[in-house]
Amino acid sequence: MKRLALLSCAILLGVSMFSQSANARVVTKPSYLTDRSQWHAEFRTVPPHGINWSTLQQQADAGATLPSYTNSVKSPLDGNTYTYTILGTDPTKTLASTNITYVPIALRFHFSNGAVLDPTQPGCNDTVSVEKRFYKGPLFKNVSLTSNGVSLPKTQYEDAFMHAEFWNYVSSNPTAYHVLLKKAKKAKLTVLDITAPSGSTAVAGACSGANHDLGEIPYSSYVSIIENTANTYATTTQLPIMLAYNVVQTSGGCCIIGFHGAYGRGSGTQVYATGSYTDPGEFGAIQDIYAWTHEIGETFNDPFVNNATPAWGHVGQVSGCQNNLEVGDPLTGTPAVTVPLHGFTYHGQELAFFDWFFRTPSQGTGGKYSFAGTFTSAQGACT
């Protein structure tokens, strides 16, 4: 096991506020850290940085980053042509199988109140460790899923979504097309012990016991931890999948449950994803792998966080308008897609199809615009 040292000079968001008396310093925590009524579950992307955009596709072709393809689509909403990059091979041109090599990492956080949020231990009311539930779950093991009345090939959760999203193209030979998570050769789970940085706190969780608390860490500090971990334990040809248990991030409010990002690294580009496996009762529908199906789905569809779309919004976690191909955001908080496996019921998130964003005719299962059919048509103009 490794221990990751943190620098206290990092720029922090959501830090404690202090007031002075003659004899003592009194620490007053922002109310959003402890008042559940103020909590708002959300997901983020980290703005890409240091990427050589002019050579990105050449990097993918040369194996200096994750395998991807680039294509373009004209939106009938605004008449503009949008270029996008998605992991795997282009199903509109050829059906092939692609492996996305990942490295498994578990982040064990130690908080000042003594709480240790440890993915190598069972979650609330479970007898199996969080990391085993996660890495032996539907994101990595084959399961049977149905989308809008269509039985999909038995495969991993996100690969099933990719099939459903581009069904009109892959239905002729669905077993020929895959985008699969495959563990790096000889890779074993890396467990990192991390002291929660300044400004962090742990509060009572939905399950009793300090080691089932909800840990809250300033977002900017957490991004530094994640990118430093990616640099240390992965290469640009690998996707580091960094698992936490009941740990969220704060940024002027709570709670960010996962994010993904990409940045330039040497002659390649590093893509990464992180999220929290959360106990039932913490965030409504969001539990166990819900956050992760969100983040991996977005990593597959917007790996370099640069896929622009016509503006969309006022749905899911988005109160205004945004313009990116983030397939989880418009359905954040919707009822889970339940997936039974190994005697356990997992909770995945429904995801939006490609055509919902570009307002193009649906090429997805059942002519719908999302995996479980919540979106039956594309959104209109967002104002």
C-alpha atoms as one frame of an Amber mdcrd trajectory, in Angstrom:
protein
   0.000   0.000   0.000   1.151   3.543  -0.759   0.696   6.808   1.091   0.161
   9.958  -0.949   1.527  13.167   0.585  -0.462  16.340   0.020   0.751  19.925
  -0.139  -1.075  22.329   2.138  -0.403  25.206  -0.217  -2.948  23.955  -2.774
  -5.683  26.394  -3.698  -8.744  25.274  -1.769 -12.437  25.791  -2.307 -14.992
  25.365   0.427 -12.492  25.817   3.281 -13.551  26.406   6.869 -14.269  29.978
   7.937 -12.649  31.301  11.113 -13.593  33.883  13.725 -11.272  35.099  16.487
 -11.910  35.548  20.214  -9.502  36.779  22.851  -8.592  33.288  24.018  -9.355
  30.838  21.228 -10.011  30.402  17.571 -13.525  29.150  16.838 -13.988  27.125
  13.666 -17.330  27.544  11.905 -17.968  25.142   9.049 -20.068  26.331   6.121
 -23.612  25.050   6.584 -23.581  23.228   3.250 -21.078  20.751   4.698 -23.419
  19.509   7.415 -26.945  20.487   6.349 -28.265  17.744   4.067 -31.117  19.965
   2.916 -28.491  22.049   1.110 -26.860  19.110  -0.640 -27.193  18.913  -4.403
 -25.707  15.857  -6.132 -23.852  16.660  -9.328 -21.059  15.559 -11.630 -18.299
  17.591 -13.231 -15.757  17.653 -16.008 -12.304  19.072 -15.486 -11.388  21.518
 -18.270  -8.762  19.883 -20.504  -5.298  21.388 -20.271  -1.940  21.044 -21.987
  -3.342  18.992 -24.887  -1.825  19.270 -28.367  -5.109  19.335 -30.263  -3.434
  19.350 -33.672  -1.857  15.929 -33.085  -4.538  14.298 -30.948  -5.879  11.917
 -33.595  -2.327  11.010 -34.601  -1.657  10.217 -30.941  -4.635   7.872 -30.881
  -3.552   6.214 -34.132   0.000   5.809 -32.807  -1.091   4.445 -29.426   0.016
   7.504 -27.412  -3.444   7.911 -25.883  -6.657   5.883 -25.713  -7.988   4.525
 -29.039 -10.576   6.847 -30.551 -12.044   8.089 -33.796 -13.065  11.526 -35.067
 -16.081  12.285 -37.237 -18.517  15.146 -37.780 -22.266  15.698 -37.795 -24.473
  18.506 -39.084 -27.171  19.571 -36.659 -30.556  20.415 -38.176 -31.201  22.664
 -35.174 -28.682  25.341 -36.132 -27.220  24.106 -39.430 -23.726  23.939 -37.949
 -21.298  21.050 -38.415 -19.769  19.657 -35.226 -16.625  17.567 -34.993 -16.515
  14.969 -32.222 -14.139  12.317 -30.878 -15.382   9.099 -29.255 -13.507   6.076
 -27.899 -13.411   2.908 -29.975 -13.882   2.585 -33.716 -16.441   4.462 -35.803
 -19.598   2.286 -36.059 -20.807   4.343 -39.022 -17.847   3.051 -41.028 -16.803
  -0.345 -39.696 -17.763  -2.688 -36.873 -14.799  -3.702 -34.755 -13.937  -4.446
 -31.139 -11.777  -2.053 -29.108 -10.233  -2.595 -25.687  -9.860   0.377 -23.352
  -7.044  -0.664 -21.035  -7.578   0.411 -17.442  -5.653   0.300 -14.180  -7.640
  -0.268 -10.948  -6.922   2.110  -8.047  -8.669   2.358  -4.669  -8.396   5.583
  -2.653  -8.584   5.087   1.120  -9.174   8.459   2.819  -8.325   9.251   6.439
 -10.239  12.153   8.041  -9.407  14.209  11.104 -12.360  12.799  13.080 -10.869
   9.311  12.786 -13.126   8.146   9.975 -11.437   5.938   7.391 -13.455   5.615
   4.193 -11.989   2.418   2.851 -13.047   0.741  -0.428 -11.347  -2.487   0.677
 -14.043  -2.875   3.369 -17.767  -3.587   2.888 -20.199  -0.732   2.370 -23.334
  -0.205   4.421 -25.140  -3.470   5.291 -22.972  -5.463   2.886 -20.592  -8.364
   3.474 -18.444  -7.875   0.358 -15.873  -5.100   0.025 -16.695  -2.046  -2.047
 -13.771  -2.644  -4.401 -14.876  -6.216  -5.105 -18.479  -5.126  -5.665 -17.188
  -2.460  -8.023 -14.450  -4.184 -10.027 -16.456  -7.425 -10.273 -19.626  -5.538
 -11.186 -21.457  -4.732 -14.440 -18.948  -2.110 -15.582 -16.367  -4.870 -15.997
 -18.358  -8.140 -16.223 -20.849  -9.234 -18.852 -24.533  -8.755 -18.047 -27.787
  -9.039 -19.981 -29.445  -5.674 -20.618 -32.440  -4.495 -22.609 -32.813  -1.024
 -24.092 -36.167   0.242 -25.329 -37.398  -3.277 -26.021 -34.172  -4.416 -27.691
 -32.171  -7.255 -26.130 -28.533  -6.280 -26.344 -25.548  -8.645 -26.537 -24.408
  -9.877 -23.125 -21.599  -7.475 -22.368 -20.362  -4.738 -20.029 -22.740  -1.939
 -19.021 -21.086   0.861 -21.009 -20.513  -1.314 -24.051 -24.225  -2.139 -23.983
 -24.966   1.591 -23.920 -22.685   2.186 -26.913 -24.543  -0.563 -28.789 -27.899
   1.011 -27.928 -26.719   4.522 -28.816 -25.657   3.511 -32.353 -28.070   0.589
 -32.805 -29.028   1.356 -36.398 -25.393   0.835 -37.377 -24.435  -2.117 -35.160
 -27.673  -4.148 -35.224 -26.630  -5.963 -38.410 -23.775  -7.618 -36.507 -23.875
  -6.546 -32.850 -21.229  -9.026 -31.700 -18.678  -7.439 -34.049 -18.764  -4.026
 -32.356 -17.484  -3.472 -28.840 -15.876  -0.834 -26.634 -14.654  -2.845 -23.656
 -12.841  -2.084 -20.423  -9.913  -4.495 -20.101  -7.581  -4.539 -17.128  -3.941
  -3.844 -17.934  -1.816  -6.971 -18.180  -0.570  -8.116 -14.750  -2.191  -5.089
 -13.121  -3.237  -5.533  -9.505  -5.382  -3.234  -7.425  -3.346  -0.316  -6.071
  -4.604   0.870  -2.680  -3.539   4.395  -1.699  -3.790   5.764   1.832  -4.514
   9.486   1.628  -4.863  12.002   4.434  -7.845  14.221   3.657  -6.450  17.690
   2.877  -7.138  20.951   4.688 -10.751  22.066   4.391 -12.068  18.482   4.409
 -14.640  17.134   6.829 -16.559  13.921   7.491 -20.193  13.929   8.574 -22.584
  11.186   9.614 -23.611   9.032   6.679 -26.807   7.167   5.953 -25.332   4.126
   7.717 -24.169   4.213  11.329 -20.455   4.107  12.161 -17.652   6.574  11.457
 -16.234   4.372   8.709 -19.495   4.820   6.801 -19.416   8.634   7.125 -19.712
  10.879   4.108 -16.344  12.501   3.455 -16.248  15.975   1.897 -13.047  17.240
   0.254 -12.470  20.583  -1.531 -12.798  20.041  -5.263  -9.552  21.687  -6.378
  -7.550  19.671  -3.850  -9.236  16.487  -5.038  -8.442  17.233  -8.691  -4.771
  17.571  -7.719  -4.877  14.222  -5.911  -6.485  12.537  -8.925  -4.135  13.939
 -11.554  -1.063  13.204  -9.406  -2.308   9.644  -8.963  -2.843   9.262 -12.715
   0.696  10.482 -13.372   2.127   7.986 -10.896   0.155   4.826 -11.624  -0.978
   4.997 -15.266   0.367   5.739 -18.708  -1.337   7.733 -21.446  -2.354   4.436
 -23.095  -4.294   3.484 -19.944  -7.429   4.747 -18.246  -6.853   5.044 -14.486
 -10.132   4.179 -12.750  -9.812   5.700  -9.278 -12.428   4.447  -6.835 -13.457
   6.144  -3.587 -16.101   5.133  -1.056 -18.590   7.722   0.256 -16.222  10.580
  -0.632 -17.547  13.653  -2.449 -16.145  17.035  -3.377 -17.231  20.523  -2.376
 -16.981  23.733  -4.373 -19.043  26.434  -2.690 -21.594  23.710  -2.026 -21.992
  19.949  -1.821 -21.826  17.406  -3.437 -19.752  16.451  -6.516 -19.784  12.647
  -6.785 -17.541  12.104  -9.806 -15.712  13.721 -12.676 -13.552  12.912 -15.666
 -10.873  14.820 -17.524  -7.909  14.827 -19.889  -4.578  16.628 -20.012  -1.388
  16.669 -22.030   1.375  14.490 -20.670   4.674  14.208 -22.490   3.999  13.278
 -26.102   0.573  11.830 -25.272  -2.741  12.701 -23.636  -3.913  11.286 -20.312
  -7.610  10.481 -19.911  -8.932   9.620 -16.444 -12.129   9.018 -14.486 -12.961
   9.072 -10.808 -16.095   8.635  -8.776 -17.507   7.491  -5.486 -19.310   4.267
  -4.672 -22.004   5.567  -2.322 -24.229   3.868   0.224 -28.002   3.649  -0.258
 -29.810   6.604   1.282 -27.075   9.170   0.724 -28.349  10.669  -2.534 -31.663
   9.106  -3.505 -31.295   7.109  -6.722 -27.525   7.600  -6.706 -25.929   4.586
  -5.038 -23.206   1.957  -5.620 -22.141   2.254  -9.314 -24.586   4.988 -10.384
 -21.890   7.694 -10.374 -19.510   5.457 -12.238 -21.885   4.557 -15.051 -22.295
   8.327 -15.472 -18.558   9.015 -15.589 -17.456   6.079 -17.748 -20.303   6.768
 -20.169 -19.059  10.329 -20.513 -15.435   9.221 -20.767 -16.374   6.980 -23.703
 -18.414   9.697 -25.464 -16.369  12.797 -24.595 -12.911  11.474 -23.658 -10.994
  14.703 -24.186 -13.775  16.955 -22.887 -13.945  18.886 -26.152 -17.026  17.542
 -27.962 -19.189  20.609 -28.551 -22.913  20.324 -29.312 -25.793  22.753 -29.845
 -26.881  24.238 -26.516 -29.176  22.058 -24.378 -30.337  22.251 -20.783 -33.020
  22.822 -18.110 -32.972  19.092 -17.471 -31.212  16.665 -15.148 -28.475  18.445
 -13.215 -28.356  21.367 -15.672 -30.407  24.410 -14.674 -29.264  26.607 -17.553
 -27.827  25.730 -20.970 -24.600  23.904 -21.739 -23.183  22.656 -25.013 -21.183
  19.467 -24.623 -21.598  15.744 -25.254 -21.911  14.766 -21.585 -24.308  11.839
 -21.823 -24.952  11.581 -18.067 -25.708  15.177 -17.124 -29.219  15.514 -18.624
 -30.406  12.400 -16.756 -28.669  12.856 -13.402 -30.989  11.801 -10.587 -33.391
   9.788 -12.739 -34.433   6.316 -11.521 -31.653   3.788 -11.716 -31.237   1.036
 -14.272 -31.162  -1.992 -11.962 -28.741  -4.774 -12.843 -28.670  -8.047 -10.852
 -25.282  -9.798 -10.690 -23.776 -12.258  -8.191 -26.804 -11.956  -5.912 -26.469
  -8.169  -5.662 -28.605  -5.510  -7.336 -26.518  -2.743  -8.898 -27.862   0.697
  -9.766 -26.656   2.243 -13.026 -27.624   5.591 -14.498 -29.650   6.003 -17.647
 -27.671   7.876 -20.293 -28.676  10.087 -23.222 -27.983   9.090 -26.806 -25.754
  10.992 -29.245 -28.704  12.178 -31.358 -30.468  13.849 -28.427 -27.645  16.396
 -28.269 -27.340  17.088 -31.994 -31.124  16.929 -32.698 -30.525  14.395 -35.451
 -32.916  11.479 -36.180 -32.470   8.728 -33.636 -30.138   5.897 -34.580 -30.673
   4.378 -31.129 -32.767   1.475 -29.886 -36.502   1.769 -30.456 -36.063   5.146
 -32.135 -35.686   6.654 -28.645 -33.138   9.169 -27.420 -31.931   7.572 -24.180
 -31.049   4.113 -22.902 -34.248   3.474 -20.907 -36.515   5.619 -23.065 -36.914
   8.655 -20.797 -36.139  10.841 -23.809 -38.539  10.015 -26.621 -37.539  12.995
 -28.737 -34.624  15.370 -29.095 -34.643  18.606 -27.162 -35.555  21.856 -28.888
 -33.470  25.009 -28.738 -32.185  25.878 -25.270 -32.742  29.469 -24.196
